[in-house]
Amino acid sequence: MTPIDPELMARLNATLPSCRLQISRLPLCPEIKLALLEPDLPQGPLPHDEMLAVLSQPAYWAFCWASGQVLARQLIKHPQEVRNKVIIDFGAGSGVVGIAAALAGALRVICCDLDEDAQLACGVNAKLNGVHVEVFGDIDTINIEADLLVAADVLYDRDNLPLLDRLPDFARDVLVADSRIRHFKHPKYQRVGQANATTWPDLDEQKAFNEVKLYRLVR
Ligand SMILES: C[S@@+](CC[C@H](N)C(=O)[O-])C[C@H]1O[C@@H](n2cnc3c(N)ncnc32)[C@H](O)[C@@H]1O
């Protein structure tokens, strides 16, 4: 059994001392394994201190979000999207979409996430899958124009909505997966697909959050 990276476990336990990570294969993309929260999440309300810590530093990277699963599967099923290309995974979290791109034959994968714990998770998870990804924090520090920028479940934070206009500055093509915006309308993006998934481990979110839509940049 592959041991869990002790530093990553320590980062989780800084906010969730009673939780553990385990190596999980994704239901929609069984070829990918990730260090994710154990599925038997603590039931009932968290102690007050833990709740405050989680709110100030949510361990999003310890889940593979529904949009991440759908976008990862899209790249694995359609490797021509990424083969021999330079890819940026924006809001990478666990790194799931970037790892899918690398497994599907991308030339270079850059995982970008503001959260330092997520940056560590991307590296740990890439290694678990036998691939390499480069890791960045602020997207403005990435000084290359990629072939494709992928972004899964980053619009839950409405402050990120203006980024839809900026993402095309970083790549010739942009593919966004989202289930949080009910009526997504943006002149630069068109809907190109839809699929169902749950966040993993399953958070039992409302049904609408499992209905993931894919949007592609229109140039
Ligand atoms: C809900 S998680 C999705 C993670 C992964 N893409 C997935 O689908 O499983 C959103 C991630 O985006 C990151 N994030 C949010 N806003 C960001 C920004 N402006 N720049 C970089 N990362 C961002 C968060 O830190 C978090 O790890």
The ligand as a MOL file (V3000), in Angstrom:
LIG
                    3D

  0  0  0     0  0            999 V3000
M  V30 BEGIN CTAB
M  V30 COUNTS 27 29 0 0 0
M  V30 BEGIN ATOM
M  V30 1 C -13.1100 23.8640 -5.5400 0
M  V30 2 S -11.3980 23.7090 -5.7530 0 CHG=1
M  V30 3 C -11.2750 22.8590 -7.3130 0
M  V30 4 C -10.0050 22.0660 -7.3940 0
M  V30 5 C -9.8510 21.2000 -8.6580 0
M  V30 6 N -9.8140 22.0140 -9.8480 0
M  V30 7 C -10.9770 20.2010 -8.7600 0
M  V30 8 O -11.8640 20.3780 -9.6090 0
M  V30 9 O -10.9940 19.2260 -7.9800 0 CHG=-1
M  V30 10 C -10.9090 25.3620 -6.2370 0
M  V30 11 C -9.4060 25.6010 -6.1450 0
M  V30 12 O -9.1240 26.8490 -6.8070 0
M  V30 13 C -8.1760 27.5690 -6.0580 0
M  V30 14 N -8.3520 28.9740 -6.4230 0
M  V30 15 C -9.4460 29.7510 -6.2220 0
M  V30 16 N -9.2520 30.9770 -6.7220 0
M  V30 17 C -8.0030 30.9790 -7.2630 0
M  V30 18 C -7.2210 31.9770 -7.9350 0
M  V30 19 N -7.7000 33.2020 -8.1450 0
M  V30 20 N -5.9710 31.6400 -8.3520 0
M  V30 21 C -5.4920 30.3910 -8.1420 0
M  V30 22 N -6.1800 29.4170 -7.4950 0
M  V30 23 C -7.4210 29.6980 -7.0790 0
M  V30 24 C -8.5060 27.2400 -4.6100 0
M  V30 25 O -7.3930 27.4470 -3.7590 0
M  V30 26 C -8.8940 25.7660 -4.7150 0
M  V30 27 O -7.8000 24.9150 -4.4960 0
M  V30 END ATOM
M  V30 BEGIN BOND
M  V30 1 1 1 2
M  V30 2 1 2 3
M  V30 3 1 2 10
M  V30 4 1 3 4
M  V30 5 1 4 5
M  V30 6 1 5 6
M  V30 7 1 5 7
M  V30 8 2 7 8
M  V30 9 1 7 9
M  V30 10 1 10 11
M  V30 11 1 11 12
M  V30 12 1 11 26
M  V30 13 1 12 13
M  V30 14 1 13 14
M  V30 15 1 13 24
M  V30 16 1 14 15
M  V30 17 1 14 23
M  V30 18 2 15 16
M  V30 19 1 16 17
M  V30 20 1 17 18
M  V30 21 2 17 23
M  V30 22 1 18 19
M  V30 23 2 18 20
M  V30 24 1 20 21
M  V30 25 2 21 22
M  V30 26 1 22 23
M  V30 27 1 24 25
M  V30 28 1 24 26
M  V30 29 1 26 27
M  V30 END BOND
M  V30 END CTAB
M  END
